[in-house]
Amino acid sequence: GKVVDGAMALLALLHMPAAVRREVLRSVRAVLDEGGRFYVEDYFIKNPLASEEHTMLVDHVHAMDTFSEQEWREVLEEAGFRMEFSDCTAEWAAFTSERRTSFEQGRERFIRVHNEQVYDDL
């Protein structure tokens, strides 16, 4: 039955094959109270990907099947959700840029704690 009034998935659904993702969405909807909210923060494809970009998403991010905004709308509606969409690309780009800068500035400490190979692999 309906047991929760809210749920969230933060950068998690992208790691699931499309069929599993659809089942997870249906399962979340099945336990969500009427009027409950489900917050999803995940990747979406804004423009067609080059082959290298797709390979990077699969090999490094482990993104199984990345959806476009329209595909997200379709699978969420299919599962019984009404979608409010916000493109947070600019915010994420700033966040990841700052995070990378911080990581690079902390290189020496990171290497002391872990080692240079681990740093280079990241």
C-alpha positions as CSV (number, residue, x, y, z in Angstrom):
1,G,0.0,0.0,0.0
2,K,0.8,3.7,0.1
3,V,3.3,4.2,2.9
4,V,5.5,7.2,2.2
5,D,4.8,10.8,1.4
6,G,8.1,11.5,-0.3
7,A,11.1,9.8,-2.0
8,M,14.2,10.9,-3.8
9,A,16.8,9.5,-6.2
10,L,20.0,11.5,-6.6
11,L,22.2,10.5,-9.5
12,A,21.1,6.9,-9.0
13,L,18.7,6.0,-11.8
14,L,21.3,6.6,-14.5
15,H,23.2,3.6,-13.3
16,M,20.2,1.2,-14.1
17,P,19.3,-0.3,-17.4
18,A,16.2,1.3,-18.8
19,A,13.9,-1.7,-18.0
20,V,15.1,-1.8,-14.4
21,R,14.7,2.0,-14.1
22,R,11.1,1.7,-15.3
23,E,10.4,-1.0,-12.7
24,V,11.9,1.1,-9.9
25,L,9.8,4.1,-10.9
26,R,6.6,1.9,-10.8
27,S,7.7,0.6,-7.4
28,V,8.2,4.0,-6.0
29,R,4.8,5.2,-7.3
30,A,3.2,2.1,-5.8
31,V,4.3,3.1,-2.2
32,L,3.9,6.9,-2.6
33,D,0.9,8.5,-0.9
34,E,-1.5,10.5,-3.1
35,G,-0.1,14.0,-3.3
36,G,3.4,12.6,-2.3
37,R,6.5,13.8,-4.1
38,F,9.3,12.0,-5.8
39,Y,12.4,14.1,-6.4
40,V,14.8,12.9,-9.1
41,E,18.1,14.5,-9.9
42,D,19.8,12.7,-12.8
43,Y,21.5,13.1,-16.1
44,F,19.6,13.8,-19.3
45,I,20.7,14.2,-22.9
46,K,20.4,17.7,-24.2
47,N,21.9,17.1,-27.6
48,P,22.9,13.9,-29.5
49,L,26.1,12.4,-28.0
50,A,29.3,11.8,-30.0
51,S,30.5,8.3,-29.8
52,E,33.3,9.3,-27.4
53,E,30.8,11.0,-25.1
54,H,28.6,7.9,-25.0
55,T,31.6,5.7,-24.3
56,M,32.7,8.0,-21.5
57,L,29.3,7.9,-19.9
58,V,29.2,4.1,-20.0
59,D,32.8,3.4,-19.1
60,H,33.5,6.1,-16.5
61,V,30.1,7.2,-15.1
62,H,28.5,3.8,-15.6
63,A,25.4,5.4,-17.1
64,M,23.5,2.5,-18.6
65,D,20.8,4.3,-20.6
66,T,20.7,8.0,-20.5
67,F,17.4,9.6,-21.4
68,S,16.5,12.8,-23.1
69,E,14.1,15.2,-21.4
70,Q,11.2,13.8,-23.5
71,E,12.2,10.2,-22.6
72,W,12.2,11.1,-18.9
73,R,8.8,12.7,-19.3
74,E,7.5,9.5,-21.0
75,V,8.9,7.0,-18.4
76,L,7.8,9.1,-15.4
77,E,4.3,9.6,-16.8
78,E,4.1,5.9,-17.7
79,A,4.9,5.1,-14.0
80,G,2.1,7.5,-12.9
81,F,4.1,10.6,-12.1
82,R,3.5,14.2,-13.3
83,M,6.9,15.8,-14.0
84,E,8.2,19.2,-13.3
85,F,11.5,19.6,-15.1
86,S,14.4,21.9,-14.3
87,D,17.6,22.0,-16.3
88,C,20.4,22.3,-13.7
89,T,23.3,22.0,-16.2
90,A,24.7,25.4,-15.4
91,E,24.7,24.8,-11.7
92,W,26.2,21.4,-12.0
93,A,28.9,22.7,-14.4
94,A,29.9,25.3,-11.8
95,F,29.9,22.7,-9.0
96,T,32.0,20.2,-10.9
97,S,34.4,22.8,-12.0
98,E,34.9,24.0,-8.4
99,R,35.2,20.4,-7.3
100,R,37.9,19.6,-9.9
101,T,39.8,22.7,-9.0
102,S,39.7,21.7,-5.3
103,F,40.8,18.2,-6.2
104,E,43.8,19.5,-8.3
105,Q,44.8,21.9,-5.5
106,G,44.8,19.1,-3.0
107,R,47.0,16.9,-5.2
108,E,50.0,16.6,-2.9
109,R,47.9,15.8,0.2
110,F,45.9,13.2,-1.8
111,I,49.0,11.5,-3.0
112,R,50.5,11.4,0.6
113,V,47.3,9.7,1.8
114,H,46.6,7.4,-1.1
115,N,49.3,7.4,-3.8
116,E,50.0,8.9,-7.2
117,Q,48.6,6.1,-9.2
118,V,45.2,6.5,-7.5
119,Y,45.3,10.2,-8.2
120,D,46.2,9.7,-11.8
121,D,43.4,7.0,-12.2
122,L,40.9,9.6,-11.0
